[in-house]
Amino acid sequence: MQEFAYRVGMLLSSYTQAINIQNNTTGSLFQQKTKAKILSEEVEGIIQNYLENCFFYVHNNPFEAGLVASLHDWLYSSYLDYIGKRNGTLCNKEIFFKLTGLTINDILNRTENNISDEIIKKFY
């Protein structure tokens, strides 16, 4: 785990240096204490998929906040792209589906369901 964190830190540092050289700037590109997170890990004997949980957590926020009655109504989210109702280009849906193994039907079946606060807290 420490080796992974070290490698990610080196990658972020190299990336920052390259961008600073390219733009003739100095300083950090990321907020302080930016850290990488393993996409899937075992927490208390259960495999947790951090990417998948974050996906549903972020996309459910407008619904949970009472801003919309359905996620289909929130135009400022990539949710519509992931379920095939819009063809935006900001997200690489192919990589997401490959990394998670989810399908459009999986997303539709799990939307607007609460993700336990306990699951979210286990990642932090």
PyMOL commands that set and color helices and strands:
alter all, ss='L'
color gray80, all
select helices_A, chain A and resi 2-23+50-64+71-73+79-82+93-100+104-110+117-122
alter helices_A, ss='H'
color red, helices_A
select strands_A, chain A and resi 40-43+46-49
alter strands_A, ss='S'
color yellow, strands_A
deselect
rebuild
show_as cartoon
